Amino acid sequence: MSTLSPKLLDRYILKQLLDYFLLGVVVFTLLAFFSDTLLKFIRDIQKYGIPFSMMLTMIGLQLPRSVALVLPASAFLAVLMVFNQLNNQFEIIAFRMNGISLWRLATPALALGVFCSIFGYCLNDLVVPWCNQKTSQLKEIAIQSGSLPANGSSFMFTSYDEKHNLTQLIYINQYHGRELGDSTILDLSKPDAMQVFQSREGTWDPAEGWMMRNVNAYIVSKDKDQSSAGHLESYLAKGLTHTEDADKDRAEKLNNKLQGIDTNSDEQNFSQLLSSIQRRESMNLKVPRTTYLRLWAKLTWPLSCLVIILSAVPLSIVPPRQGSNRGFLYAVIILFLFYMLYNSFQNFARYNYLDFGGTLSLPAYLTIISWLPLAIMAVLGVVLIHRKSHVL
């Protein structure tokens, strides 16, 4: 090891970092994807009857988002594994005895952090918004031309109110295309009463809703005098997507886009969202706190790749007499500390506002809160590297 030139040293460490980094990206992306995105699309298939081929396209469009989310953890894992391994094999001591500083040893790790930050920003700012737009368009097309899931039997749809209370349950026992067979609808929207509608035939339209014919209707109430049973020629349950509230939301979003005041951070990059915020402020329109937080998250989240590496390098290196795995444990604790700190500051900013006697505006306050976790971790990392340089 004593004959390693600086460039050879960088290649030696960087090659190991890239191996673990790619492994981390694959593993963490699969975990994030299967725990969130895939389940969401499965629910959409059941709810809207999205074709399987279209679902695969939509899943592919969501992969960049999952990759962007796991970049900090993947970079952290790579640095932790490589430097802990170098430490356990006494290579760090050999490098230090040859006059190589800890900052010099950390150069490949910091280079990886810079690369991940730039790559993560490009994903978040350019690729992910475009993919989200395309996903929304495909989903809308699927809904407009929708059909119930293939191989039609035993389909159930549920809807909830704002408090997550069940308001409607639709159970279709048999169907072919949009033609319904045995069907049952439970309507729980009225307090202290349950309405039950049963029929053997009907049709489904994605815009209009569930049209049932020759319906047996029942009202079950706590008050027996209000319970009843009867027969209806037809009964229409509202559509899944074109309810009155859903149409109002669509109209409002379209109007906001036309005026350039849309605050949908999922489908806009940093400059577009910043422009929308500034336009809303100039029109004296309310800007939600979460919009400011999501604006800065487009910068702070990618940059966290570099920040947590500053702490991972010194904590993964401990003198052999202190135990080979102690540094590994400390570094993992720091990673969880960062995530807790980041989420805690975000939640605190959503519900609290410290204006320091009127000297700090809400946008400035939210900006400080968004960047403070990174500043804390960056200072901690620099201090740890400086102290570790005097120990080894």
C-alpha positions as CSV (number, residue, x, y, z in Angstrom):
1,M,0.0,0.0,0.0
2,S,2.9,2.4,0.6
3,T,3.6,2.6,-3.1
4,L,0.1,3.7,-4.1
5,S,0.1,7.0,-6.0
6,P,-2.7,9.5,-5.3
7,K,-4.5,8.7,-8.5
8,L,-4.1,4.9,-7.9
9,L,-5.4,5.4,-4.3
10,D,-8.4,7.2,-5.6
11,R,-9.2,4.5,-8.1
12,Y,-8.7,1.8,-5.5
13,I,-11.2,3.3,-3.1
14,L,-13.6,4.7,-5.7
15,K,-14.0,1.3,-7.4
16,Q,-15.1,-0.3,-4.1
17,L,-17.4,2.6,-3.4
18,L,-19.1,2.3,-6.8
19,D,-19.7,-1.5,-6.3
20,Y,-21.4,-1.0,-3.0
21,F,-23.2,2.1,-4.2
22,L,-24.8,0.3,-7.2
23,L,-25.8,-2.6,-4.9
24,G,-27.4,-0.1,-2.5
25,V,-29.3,1.6,-5.3
26,V,-30.8,-1.7,-6.5
27,V,-31.7,-3.0,-3.1
28,F,-33.1,0.2,-1.6
29,T,-35.0,1.0,-4.8
30,L,-36.7,-2.4,-4.8
31,L,-37.6,-2.0,-1.2
32,A,-39.0,1.5,-1.7
33,F,-40.8,0.5,-4.8
34,F,-42.5,-2.7,-3.6
35,S,-43.5,-1.1,-0.3
36,D,-45.1,2.0,-1.8
37,T,-45.4,2.5,-5.5
38,L,-46.4,-1.1,-6.5
39,L,-49.1,-1.3,-3.9
40,K,-50.5,2.0,-5.0
41,F,-50.7,0.8,-8.7
42,I,-52.4,-2.4,-7.6
43,R,-55.1,-0.4,-5.9
44,D,-55.5,1.7,-9.0
45,I,-55.9,-1.4,-11.1
46,Q,-58.7,-2.6,-8.8
47,K,-60.3,0.8,-8.6
48,Y,-60.1,2.0,-12.2
49,G,-59.4,-1.2,-14.3
50,I,-56.1,0.1,-15.7
51,P,-54.8,-2.4,-18.3
52,F,-51.8,-4.4,-17.3
53,S,-49.7,-3.2,-20.2
54,M,-50.4,0.5,-19.3
55,M,-49.7,-0.3,-15.6
56,L,-46.2,-1.6,-16.6
57,T,-45.5,1.7,-18.4
58,M,-46.7,3.7,-15.4
59,I,-44.5,1.6,-13.1
60,G,-41.5,2.3,-15.3
61,L,-42.2,6.0,-15.2
62,Q,-42.1,5.9,-11.4
63,L,-38.7,4.2,-11.1
64,P,-36.7,7.5,-11.3
65,R,-38.6,8.8,-8.3
66,S,-37.7,5.7,-6.3
67,V,-34.1,6.0,-7.3
68,A,-33.9,9.7,-6.3
69,L,-35.3,8.8,-2.9
70,V,-32.7,6.2,-2.1
71,L,-29.6,7.9,-3.3
72,P,-28.6,9.3,0.1
73,A,-29.0,5.9,1.8
74,S,-27.1,4.2,-1.0
75,A,-24.2,6.6,-0.9
76,F,-24.1,6.3,2.9
77,L,-24.0,2.5,2.7
78,A,-21.2,2.5,0.1
79,V,-19.0,4.8,2.3
80,L,-19.8,2.9,5.4
81,M,-19.0,-0.5,4.0
82,V,-15.8,0.5,2.2
83,F,-14.2,2.6,5.0
84,N,-15.2,0.1,7.7
85,Q,-13.6,-2.7,5.6
86,L,-10.4,-0.6,5.1
87,N,-10.3,0.0,8.8
88,N,-10.7,-3.6,9.8
89,Q,-7.9,-4.6,7.4
90,F,-5.6,-2.0,8.9
91,E,-5.3,-0.3,5.5
92,I,-6.3,3.1,7.0
93,I,-3.4,2.9,9.5
94,A,-1.0,2.0,6.6
95,F,-2.2,5.0,4.7
96,R,-1.9,7.3,7.7
97,M,1.7,6.0,8.4
98,N,2.6,7.0,4.9
99,G,1.5,10.6,5.6
100,I,-1.9,10.5,3.8
101,S,-4.4,12.7,5.7
102,L,-7.9,11.6,6.5
103,W,-9.3,14.4,4.3
104,R,-7.2,13.0,1.4
105,L,-8.6,9.5,2.1
106,A,-12.1,10.9,2.1
107,T,-11.7,12.5,-1.3
108,P,-13.2,9.6,-3.3
109,A,-16.1,9.4,-0.9
110,L,-16.7,13.2,-1.2
111,A,-16.5,12.9,-4.9
112,L,-19.2,10.2,-4.8
113,G,-21.3,12.5,-2.6
114,V,-20.9,15.4,-5.1
115,F,-21.9,13.0,-8.0
116,C,-24.9,11.7,-6.1
117,S,-26.0,15.2,-5.3
118,I,-25.8,16.4,-8.9
119,F,-27.4,13.2,-10.2
120,G,-30.2,13.4,-7.6
121,Y,-30.9,17.0,-8.4
122,C,-31.1,16.2,-12.1
123,L,-33.5,13.3,-11.4
124,N,-35.7,15.4,-9.0
125,D,-35.7,18.5,-11.1
126,L,-35.8,17.2,-14.7
127,V,-36.8,13.6,-14.9
128,V,-39.2,13.0,-12.0
129,P,-41.6,15.9,-12.8
130,W,-41.8,14.8,-16.5
131,C,-42.5,11.2,-15.5
132,N,-45.2,12.3,-13.0
133,Q,-46.9,14.3,-15.8
134,K,-46.9,11.4,-18.1
135,T,-48.2,9.0,-15.4
136,S,-51.1,11.4,-14.7
137,Q,-51.9,11.6,-18.4
138,L,-51.9,7.8,-18.8
139,K,-54.0,7.4,-15.7
140,E,-56.5,9.9,-16.9
141,I,-56.7,8.1,-20.3
142,A,-57.1,4.7,-18.6
143,I,-59.9,6.1,-16.4
144,Q,-61.7,7.8,-19.3
145,S,-61.7,4.6,-21.4
146,G,-61.9,2.4,-18.3
147,S,-63.2,-1.0,-17.9
148,L,-63.5,-3.2,-14.9
149,P,-60.6,-5.7,-14.2
150,A,-60.4,-8.6,-16.6
151,N,-61.7,-12.1,-15.8
152,G,-64.7,-10.5,-14.2
153,S,-65.8,-11.8,-10.9
154,S,-65.8,-10.7,-7.3
155,F,-64.8,-7.1,-7.7
156,M,-65.1,-4.7,-4.7
157,F,-64.7,-0.9,-4.5
158,T,-64.7,1.2,-1.3
159,S,-64.8,4.9,-0.8
160,Y,-64.1,7.0,2.3
161,D,-64.8,10.5,3.6
162,E,-62.2,13.0,4.7
163,K,-62.0,11.4,8.2
164,H,-61.4,8.0,6.6
165,N,-64.8,6.6,7.5
166,L,-66.3,4.1,5.1
167,T,-69.1,5.8,3.1
168,Q,-69.7,3.4,0.3
169,L,-69.0,-0.2,-0.6
170,I,-69.7,-1.6,-4.0
171,Y,-69.5,-5.4,-4.6
172,I,-69.9,-6.9,-8.0
173,N,-70.1,-10.6,-8.0
174,Q,-70.2,-11.1,-11.8
175,Y,-69.6,-8.8,-14.8
176,H,-68.5,-8.9,-18.4
177,G,-66.8,-5.8,-19.7
178,R,-69.0,-3.0,-18.4
179,E,-72.1,-5.1,-18.1
180,L,-72.9,-6.0,-14.5
181,G,-74.4,-9.1,-13.1
182,D,-75.2,-9.7,-9.4
183,S,-74.3,-6.4,-7.6
184,T,-74.7,-5.0,-4.1
185,I,-74.1,-1.4,-2.9
186,L,-73.9,-0.4,0.7
187,D,-74.4,3.4,1.2
188,L,-73.2,4.5,4.7
189,S,-73.2,8.3,3.9
190,K,-76.2,9.0,6.0
191,P,-75.8,9.0,9.8
192,D,-77.5,6.3,11.8
193,A,-78.7,4.5,8.7
194,M,-77.4,2.1,6.1
195,Q,-78.9,1.8,2.6
196,V,-78.5,-1.5,0.7
197,F,-79.2,-1.8,-3.0
198,Q,-79.2,-5.2,-4.8
199,S,-79.7,-6.1,-8.4
200,R,-78.9,-8.8,-10.9
201,E,-78.2,-6.5,-13.9
202,G,-76.7,-3.1,-14.7
203,T,-73.9,-1.2,-16.4
204,W,-70.8,0.7,-15.4
205,D,-69.6,4.0,-16.9
206,P,-66.3,5.6,-15.7
207,A,-67.9,9.0,-16.0
208,E,-71.5,8.5,-14.9
209,G,-71.1,5.7,-12.4
210,W,-72.9,2.4,-11.5
211,M,-76.4,2.1,-13.1
212,M,-78.4,-0.7,-11.5
213,R,-81.7,-2.0,-12.8
214,N,-84.6,-3.8,-11.1
215,V,-83.2,-2.9,-7.7
216,N,-84.2,-4.2,-4.3
217,A,-83.6,-1.4,-1.9
218,Y,-83.4,-1.6,1.9
219,I,-82.9,1.0,4.6
220,V,-81.5,-0.3,7.9
221,S,-81.7,2.1,10.8
222,K,-81.3,2.1,14.6
223,D,-84.9,3.4,14.7
224,K,-86.9,0.4,13.5
225,D,-89.7,2.7,12.4
226,Q,-87.4,4.2,9.8
227,S,-86.3,0.9,8.4
228,S,-87.9,-0.1,5.1
229,A,-87.7,-2.2,2.0
230,G,-88.9,-1.6,-1.5
231,H,-88.3,-1.9,-5.3
232,L,-86.7,0.6,-7.7
233,E,-86.7,0.5,-11.5
234,S,-83.1,1.8,-11.4
235,Y,-80.5,3.3,-9.1
236,L,-77.4,5.3,-10.0
237,A,-74.3,5.4,-7.8
238,K,-71.9,8.3,-8.5
239,G,-68.9,7.7,-10.7
240,L,-65.5,6.9,-9.4
241,T,-63.7,9.9,-10.9
242,H,-66.3,12.4,-12.1
243,T,-68.0,13.2,-8.8
244,E,-68.9,16.9,-8.2
245,D,-65.8,17.4,-5.9
246,A,-63.5,15.7,-8.3
247,D,-64.7,17.9,-11.2
248,K,-64.2,21.0,-9.1
249,D,-60.6,20.0,-8.3
250,R,-59.8,19.4,-11.9
251,A,-61.3,22.7,-12.9
252,E,-59.3,24.5,-10.2
253,K,-56.0,22.8,-11.1
254,L,-56.5,23.6,-14.8
255,N,-57.2,27.3,-14.0
256,N,-54.2,27.5,-11.8
257,K,-52.0,26.1,-14.5
258,L,-53.3,28.6,-17.0
259,Q,-52.6,31.4,-14.6
260,G,-49.1,30.1,-13.7
261,I,-50.0,29.7,-10.0
262,D,-50.1,25.9,-9.8
263,T,-48.3,24.6,-6.7
264,N,-48.2,20.9,-7.6
265,S,-44.6,20.1,-6.7
266,D,-44.7,16.6,-8.1
267,E,-45.1,17.9,-11.7
268,Q,-42.9,21.0,-11.6
269,N,-39.2,21.5,-11.3
270,F,-37.5,24.0,-8.9
271,S,-37.7,27.0,-11.2
272,Q,-41.3,26.4,-12.2
273,L,-42.4,25.9,-8.7
274,L,-40.5,29.0,-7.5
275,S,-42.1,31.0,-10.3
276,S,-45.6,29.8,-9.3
277,I,-45.0,30.7,-5.6
278,Q,-43.7,34.2,-6.5
279,R,-46.8,34.8,-8.8
280,R,-49.2,33.7,-6.0
281,E,-47.4,36.0,-3.6
282,S,-47.7,38.9,-6.0
283,M,-51.4,38.2,-6.3
284,N,-51.8,38.0,-2.5
285,L,-52.9,34.4,-2.8
286,K,-52.2,31.9,0.0
287,V,-49.2,29.7,-0.4
288,P,-49.4,26.5,1.8
289,R,-46.4,25.9,4.0
290,T,-45.9,22.5,2.5
291,T,-45.3,24.2,-0.9
292,Y,-42.3,26.1,0.5
293,L,-41.0,23.0,2.1
294,R,-41.3,20.9,-1.0
295,L,-39.6,23.7,-3.0
296,W,-36.5,23.6,-0.9
297,A,-36.6,19.7,-0.6
298,K,-35.8,19.7,-4.3
299,L,-32.4,21.0,-3.3
300,T,-31.8,19.8,0.2
301,W,-32.7,16.1,-0.4
302,P,-30.1,15.6,-3.2
303,L,-27.5,17.6,-1.2
304,S,-28.0,15.3,1.8
305,C,-26.0,12.7,-0.2
306,L,-22.8,14.8,0.4
307,V,-23.7,15.9,3.9
308,I,-24.2,12.5,5.5
309,I,-21.0,11.2,3.8
310,L,-19.1,13.8,5.9
311,S,-20.2,11.9,9.0
312,A,-20.0,8.4,7.6
313,V,-16.3,8.6,6.8
314,P,-14.9,9.4,10.4
315,L,-17.5,7.2,12.2
316,S,-16.7,4.1,10.1
317,I,-13.1,4.4,11.2
318,V,-12.2,3.5,14.8
319,P,-8.9,2.4,16.4
320,P,-8.7,-1.4,16.4
321,R,-8.5,-1.5,20.2
322,Q,-12.0,0.0,20.5
323,G,-13.6,-2.9,18.5
324,S,-14.0,-3.2,14.7
325,N,-17.8,-2.9,14.5
326,R,-18.3,0.1,16.9
327,G,-17.7,2.7,14.2
328,F,-20.2,0.8,11.9
329,L,-22.8,1.0,14.7
330,Y,-22.1,4.7,15.3
331,A,-22.5,5.5,11.6
332,V,-25.8,3.7,11.3
333,I,-27.1,5.7,14.3
334,I,-26.0,9.0,12.6
335,L,-27.9,8.0,9.5
336,F,-31.1,7.4,11.5
337,L,-30.4,10.7,13.4
338,F,-30.3,12.6,10.1
339,Y,-33.6,11.1,8.9
340,M,-35.2,11.8,12.2
341,L,-33.8,15.4,12.3
342,Y,-34.9,16.0,8.7
343,N,-38.4,14.8,9.2
344,S,-38.8,16.4,12.6
345,F,-37.8,19.8,11.2
346,Q,-40.3,19.4,8.3
347,N,-43.1,18.5,10.7
348,F,-42.2,21.3,13.1
349,A,-42.3,23.8,10.2
350,R,-45.8,22.6,9.1
351,Y,-47.4,23.4,12.4
352,N,-45.3,26.0,14.1
353,Y,-44.1,29.5,13.2
354,L,-41.4,31.3,15.1
355,D,-41.2,34.8,13.8
356,F,-38.8,36.1,16.5
357,G,-40.8,39.2,17.3
358,G,-41.9,39.9,13.7
359,T,-38.3,40.0,12.3
360,L,-38.7,36.8,10.3
361,S,-41.3,36.3,7.5
362,L,-42.9,32.9,7.0
363,P,-41.1,32.1,3.7
364,A,-37.7,33.0,5.3
365,Y,-38.5,30.9,8.4
366,L,-39.4,27.9,6.3
367,T,-36.2,28.3,4.2
368,I,-34.1,28.3,7.4
369,I,-36.0,25.3,8.8
370,S,-35.5,23.4,5.5
371,W,-31.7,24.0,5.4
372,L,-31.0,23.7,9.1
373,P,-30.8,19.9,9.3
374,L,-28.2,19.8,6.5
375,A,-26.2,22.6,8.2
376,I,-26.2,20.7,11.5
377,M,-25.0,17.5,9.9
378,A,-22.4,19.2,7.8
379,V,-20.8,20.9,10.9
380,L,-21.0,17.6,12.7
381,G,-19.2,15.8,9.9
382,V,-16.4,18.4,9.6
383,V,-15.9,18.3,13.4
384,L,-15.7,14.5,13.4
385,I,-13.2,14.4,10.6
386,H,-11.1,17.0,12.2
387,R,-11.1,15.2,15.6
388,K,-10.5,11.8,14.0
389,S,-7.5,13.2,12.1
390,H,-5.8,13.8,15.5
391,V,-6.7,10.3,16.9
392,L,-5.4,8.1,14.0
